Amino acid sequence: MVEVKTVQCLFFSPTGNTKKTVEAIAKGIGLPEANSIYLKRPKQRDLWSGSYEGDLLLIGVPVYGSSYPSLMLPLL
């Protein structure tokens, strides 16, 4: 069995609610948090390589009318 030692958050949160939710879940897990990847800004989205640091990756994306923002598809 793999031991999970850290958690990293990856999220797109135009209004801030998704960010708060993902960070609350990470805090509730009780593991040290690696760097968060905040995909709101285009420059940050372009710099993300698709890899992450940490053992557990939490992904948060808002849903609008049963769909998520289309700009997230290439990133995920």
N, C-alpha and C positions, 0 to 999 in steps of 0.2 A: 504494500500500500504506500502511496506517495504522501509525504507529509507536506502540507501547504504551510508555508512560512510567511509569505507576504501577499498583499492584495494591491492591485493597481486598478484605477478607475479610468475608463475611456468613455467620454460622453459628449453629446451635442445638446446644448441647452440654451436656446435663444432667450427664454424668459427667466432662466435660473432654477426652475422647479425640478427639472431632470437632474441637474447638478446636485441639488440638495438631497434628492432621493438616493442617488447613487452613493454620495458621501455618507449618508446616514446608514445605509446598508453596510458599507465598508467598516464604519465605526462599530456597528453592531456585531460584526464578525469577530472583532477583537484582535485582528492581526495588524502588524506594522504595515503602513501604507507606503508603497513605492510611489514614484512620481505620477501625478495625474496627467492625463492627456485630454485637454479641453479643445474640442474640434469646432468651436464656434467661429474662430477667426480663420479665414482662408489660408493665411501664411502657415498657421499651425497644421492645418489639414494637409497642406502640400509637403510639410517637413516630416510627417509621420510615415515611417517606413513599413508599417504593418506588423512590426514586432513590438514586444512589450517586455518590461522588466517585472519580475514577480512570478509567483506561482499561480495566482488566481487573477483573472481579468474580469472585471465587472463592466458591462457595456450598457450604457443608458442612452436611449434615443426617444424623443417625444413622438407620440402618435396623434395625427390629426385626421379625423374622418376615416378611420380604419386603415390609414397608411402612414408611413414615416417619410421624412424629407428625402426626396430623390437623390440629393447630393451625398447621402450616406452610403448608397449602394456600392459605389466603387471602393469606398474605404473599408467596408466590411467584407 
